[in-house]
């Protein structure tokens, strides 16, 4: 006499033989959340808005996150693009920054976004470059007494108050009391920058050092200025010496300081992979170089703050506040720190390359990415392969991990794959003692998890949809293969669910025998008799929550469970 009772339902473990699975594990778990041990179906995606671009977006992002409706201001990119919100104190413009492998880092904000076309429909290049025109200086007025050697430079300033690095330095000798006529200033930098004014600085020699102090400010179109400011009236020190735009292959960028501004940038790579760390530090990478912005100044980057990895970088992702995960074509790294000039980098022992930049997701306690052998996790306690108990390398490779793009949803890692023949979705949970996997029929080309609401949005066909928001999907769950003590017929069944109908299928002897029953209530029911089998598998299909499934050889056995 035999009874099989399923009260706890678990996910899939493809690495294990079907008959060696644990009691609650599944051969198939599709479109099911497996929440609290029961089977609950995911909701169908619901359409949020139709896409605006003509191509196929592979990155989407919702701007204007303070808006009540989620139908507004969707950014769409047809290339892999990293988008981050700026760490600007008191910012009311929602300054947002983005970069890709084909476009230099850019910045947009709320007054640039509304309008027709595909968002973002207007933007500026990130950063403020130094002026390239040298100043022309001439002494004016009377004056007398001792002579003084002055050094002058000037900077560009954006409409948002972002100040760039100084120009080359010009010098002049003046008598005490003379004015200085400054001419030949550049009107604006080449390229699409948001510059509307310039600031002029001059040196004051003190007992410790020679510092540049603020003299005056002029409009961007102005090319001349007369300095008649006395030393006591000079303003603040030059704050941007050594601050440069992010690395870009669009032009050769100067480096160094105001006194040596003509060093050519040693790297032609365009910086990309924008992400955020604690203390307002924006991070990107160029080749094998990790780049850090100045705290709370996304437009300002210093070359001396950079770190270098052994292998080309695939992605960077901030997590846990002060930590940064760095994924390369070989080993991963962890960078920790709160100031760009004091970052500490540790190389992990795992030779696990990141095979898909779009697979990188920051979770609550670390960063997960796709490697050749499975999903890797980088956390505060190091790194490790977290799907070792789910897949062999061959099973994992069957999903073509280099095609994976993934997102966080409700503590789960939601990964979409495309083998070239099959497209689908893998949903991983790592909150229990063991990792858990379910699959889904859903496909998507892009996704975005909105941090303010925790909602996951998908790019599906011609629409942006909201994941798990509509009516219930049809879930399918099949048990392990149970081996019975002898050949017998399990002729009775019972399904306890929140609602009905539920379809119950019983497979015997490696699926050579099948029975299908449409269950309409919680009462015990007869299964087909007359066929005996040595192994059995149980499958349920429904659009409602299932709490228990049982089959037994007799009514008495069924009542005893």
C-alpha positions, 0 to 999 in steps of 0.5 A, a space after each residue: 500500500 502506497 501514498 505520495 503526498 506533496 505538501 511542500 513544493 520546490 524548484 528545479 535542479 537540472 544537475 540531478 537525475 530525476 529519481 535522485 531529486 529531493 522529495 519537494 524538488 521538481 523536474 519542471 517548474 514553469 511560471 510558478 513563484 513557489 512562495 511559502 512552499 505552495 505553488 502560486 502562478 506569476 501574473 501575466 505582463 500588462 502593457 504599460 506603453 507602446 515603444 517609440 523607437 523604430 528599432 529593437 530596444 535592448 535598454 529601457 529606463 524610466 525617467 521622471 520617477 516622481 511621476 504618478 503614472 508609469 507611462 511617462 518618459 521611457 528612455 529607449 536605446 537600441 544598444 546596451 546602455 548604462 543609465 544612472 541617476 546623478 548624485 547631486 545634492 538638492 537636485 530638482 532636475 533629475 540629472 541622469 547620465 548614460 553611456 554605451 560602447 558606441 556613444 561617449 558618456 552623456 547627461 540629460 535632465 528634466 527640461 530636455 526630456 519632454 517633447 516628441 520623438 524617442 527619449 532621451 531626445 536631447 542631451 549634453 556630453 558629460 563633463 566640461 573640457 578645458 579651454 584650448 585657446 591661450 590667453 593674451 595678456 597686456 598691462 594697462 593703466 598707470 601703476 608704479 613701484 614693485 613689479 609682480 609676475 602674475 599667472 592667469 587661467 580660465 575655465 568653462 562653466 555649464 548652465 548647471 554650475 559644473 566647472 571644468 579644468 583650467 586652460 593653459 597658464 599665461 603670465 605677465 609682469 605688472 606694476 603695482 596698481 596696473 590693470 591687466 587686459 585679458 583677450 583671446 578667450 575661447 567662446 565655448 568648447 568644441 562638441 555638445 557641451 552645456 557651457 554658458 559662461 567662463 571663470 577667470 583666475 589668477 595667482 597669489 603668491 603666499 608663504 606656502 604656495 602659489 594658488 589661483 584665486 577667482 577674479 571674475 566671470 563672463 558670458 561664454 560669448 565674451 572674449 575679453 576681460 579687464 582685471 582691476 581687482 585688488 588682491 584682498 578682493 580675490 575670491 575662492 581658490 580654483 577648485 577644478 585643477 586636475 578635474 577632467 571629463 570622462 575618458 573618450 575616444 572622440 578627442 585627445 584629452 589633456 591631463 595634468 594641472 594648470 601649469 602642465 595641461 597638455 599631456 595626451 590622454 594615454 587611453 583612446 577608449 571611451 569610458 562606459 559602464 556607469 554605476 554608482 558607489 557610496 559618497 556620490 562617486 560615479 564609476 565607469 571603465 575604459 579597457 582595463 581602467 576603472 575610472 572614478 568621478 569626484 564625490 558628488 561631481 559626475 562631470 569631474 574625473 581625475 586620472 590619478 584616481 584610476 585603478 587598473 586590472 590585469 584583464 579587460 573589464 566587461 562590467 562594473 557594478 556598485 553594491 553595499 554602499 562602499 563596494 564595487 564589483 569589477 567583472 573582467 574577461 578572466 578574474 573578478 575584483 572587489 573595490 572598496 572605499 569612500 574616496 576616489 583617491 583611497 580605493 582598495 582593490 582585491 583580485 578574487 581567486 575565481 577564474 570566472 569570466 563575465 560572459 555577458 555584461 547585461 547579465 550583471 545585476 546588483 542584489 541585496 547582498 552582492 552582484 550576480 553575473 553569468 560566467 561560463 560555468 554558471 552564475 557567479 556572485 561577488 559579495 562582502 565575503 568574497 566570490 563563488 559559483 552559486 549555481 553549482 547545485 543546479 547546473 553542470 557546465 554543459 547544462 548551463 551552456 545549453 542556455 547560451 549564457 553569453 546571451 543572458 540579460 537579467 534583472 532583479 525582482 522581489 529578491 529574485 534574479 530574472 534572466 532572459 536567454 536566446 539560444 538562437 533556437 529557443 528563447 525563454 526565462 530563468 528565475 533564480 531565488 537565492 534566499 533559502 538554504 539552497 538556490 532555486 530555479 523556475 522557468 517561464 515562457 516569457 521572452 523580452 529584449 530589455 528590462 528595467 527594475 524601478 527602485 522606487 516601486 520594485 516593479 520590473 518592466 520588460 520590452 516585449 515586442 512593440 510594448 513596454 510591459 509590467 512583469 507579474 501584474 495581470 491575470 494569472 499565468 498557467 503554471 506547470 509543476 512536475 515532481 521527481 520520479 518516485 520508485 515504488 516498492 513493487 508494481 502497483 496502481 495508485 488509483 486515488 488522488 486529491 488536490 487542495 487548491 485555492 480555486 479550481 479547475 486543476 489538471 492532474 497528470 500521473 506518469 508511470 514507468 518513465 512516462 509510458 503510462 499517462 492519466 489526466 484528470 480535471 480536478 474541480 474540487 478538494 474531494 478525493 477522486 478515482 484515477 484510472 485503474 488496471 495499469 500497474 507501474 514501478 515508478 511514478 511522476 505527478 504533474 499539476 497545471 493550473 492558474 491558481 494557488 495549489 497547496 497539496 497534491 496526493 495520490 494513493 493506492 486506496 481511499 484509506 491510504 489517501 485519508 491517512 495522509 
